[in-house]
Amino acid sequence: MAFIEVKGQQIEVDEDGFIEDPALWSEDIAAYFAKEEDVEELTEKHWQIINYLKAYYKEFGIAPMVRKVLKDNSINMQELYVLFPTGPAKGACKIAGLPKPTGCV
């Protein structure tokens, strides 16, 4: 069992650093994970993807397929990797506070 500390709060993470309880996610936790995933600043475009991932997960209980993320957000794969250098599953989902997607890392 591993933990990170964000603003004095202990957050349990799995062996790959994904948050164990998505209900504990906050924007401060997103900023913490962003730095870990080589994202210096979360821009409006980052938040568009993060909020999309969170809403999709809330509705369906899983992370969306990458093609769906691209299509629904009018973004291409190259742009997504510029936003999230470690990738849509590892980087974007981690920052959004989703559990590690199946088949990821």
Secondary structure as a PSIPRED ss2 file (coil, helix, strand):
# PSIPRED VFORMAT (PSIPRED V4.0)

   1 M C   1.000  0.000  0.000
   2 A E   0.000  0.000  1.000
   3 F E   0.000  0.000  1.000
   4 I E   0.000  0.000  1.000
   5 E E   0.000  0.000  1.000
   6 V E   0.000  0.000  1.000
   7 K C   1.000  0.000  0.000
   8 G C   1.000  0.000  0.000
   9 Q E   0.000  0.000  1.000
  10 Q E   0.000  0.000  1.000
  11 I E   0.000  0.000  1.000
  12 E E   0.000  0.000  1.000
  13 V E   0.000  0.000  1.000
  14 D C   1.000  0.000  0.000
  15 E C   1.000  0.000  0.000
  16 D C   1.000  0.000  0.000
  17 G C   1.000  0.000  0.000
  18 F C   1.000  0.000  0.000
  19 I E   0.000  0.000  1.000
  20 E C   1.000  0.000  0.000
  21 D C   1.000  0.000  0.000
  22 P H   0.000  1.000  0.000
  23 A H   0.000  1.000  0.000
  24 L H   0.000  1.000  0.000
  25 W C   1.000  0.000  0.000
  26 S C   1.000  0.000  0.000
  27 E H   0.000  1.000  0.000
  28 D H   0.000  1.000  0.000
  29 I H   0.000  1.000  0.000
  30 A H   0.000  1.000  0.000
  31 A H   0.000  1.000  0.000
  32 Y H   0.000  1.000  0.000
  33 F H   0.000  1.000  0.000
  34 A H   0.000  1.000  0.000
  35 K H   0.000  1.000  0.000
  36 E H   0.000  1.000  0.000
  37 E C   1.000  0.000  0.000
  38 D C   1.000  0.000  0.000
  39 V C   1.000  0.000  0.000
  40 E C   1.000  0.000  0.000
  41 E C   1.000  0.000  0.000
  42 L C   1.000  0.000  0.000
  43 T C   1.000  0.000  0.000
  44 E H   0.000  1.000  0.000
  45 K H   0.000  1.000  0.000
  46 H H   0.000  1.000  0.000
  47 W H   0.000  1.000  0.000
  48 Q H   0.000  1.000  0.000
  49 I H   0.000  1.000  0.000
  50 I H   0.000  1.000  0.000
  51 N H   0.000  1.000  0.000
  52 Y H   0.000  1.000  0.000
  53 L H   0.000  1.000  0.000
  54 K H   0.000  1.000  0.000
  55 A H   0.000  1.000  0.000
  56 Y H   0.000  1.000  0.000
  57 Y H   0.000  1.000  0.000
  58 K H   0.000  1.000  0.000
  59 E H   0.000  1.000  0.000
  60 F H   0.000  1.000  0.000
  61 G C   1.000  0.000  0.000
  62 I C   1.000  0.000  0.000
  63 A C   1.000  0.000  0.000
  64 P C   1.000  0.000  0.000
  65 M C   1.000  0.000  0.000
  66 V H   0.000  1.000  0.000
  67 R H   0.000  1.000  0.000
  68 K H   0.000  1.000  0.000
  69 V H   0.000  1.000  0.000
  70 L H   0.000  1.000  0.000
  71 K H   0.000  1.000  0.000
  72 D H   0.000  1.000  0.000
  73 N C   1.000  0.000  0.000
  74 S C   1.000  0.000  0.000
  75 I C   1.000  0.000  0.000
  76 N C   1.000  0.000  0.000
  77 M H   0.000  1.000  0.000
  78 Q H   0.000  1.000  0.000
  79 E H   0.000  1.000  0.000
  80 L H   0.000  1.000  0.000
  81 Y H   0.000  1.000  0.000
  82 V H   0.000  1.000  0.000
  83 L H   0.000  1.000  0.000
  84 F C   1.000  0.000  0.000
  85 P C   1.000  0.000  0.000
  86 T C   1.000  0.000  0.000
  87 G C   1.000  0.000  0.000
  88 P H   0.000  1.000  0.000
  89 A H   0.000  1.000  0.000
  90 K H   0.000  1.000  0.000
  91 G H   0.000  1.000  0.000
  92 A H   0.000  1.000  0.000
  93 C H   0.000  1.000  0.000
  94 K H   0.000  1.000  0.000
  95 I H   0.000  1.000  0.000
  96 A C   1.000  0.000  0.000
  97 G C   1.000  0.000  0.000
  98 L C   1.000  0.000  0.000
  99 P C   1.000  0.000  0.000
 100 K C   1.000  0.000  0.000
 101 P C   1.000  0.000  0.000
 102 T C   1.000  0.000  0.000
 103 G C   1.000  0.000  0.000
 104 C C   1.000  0.000  0.000
 105 V C   1.000  0.000  0.000
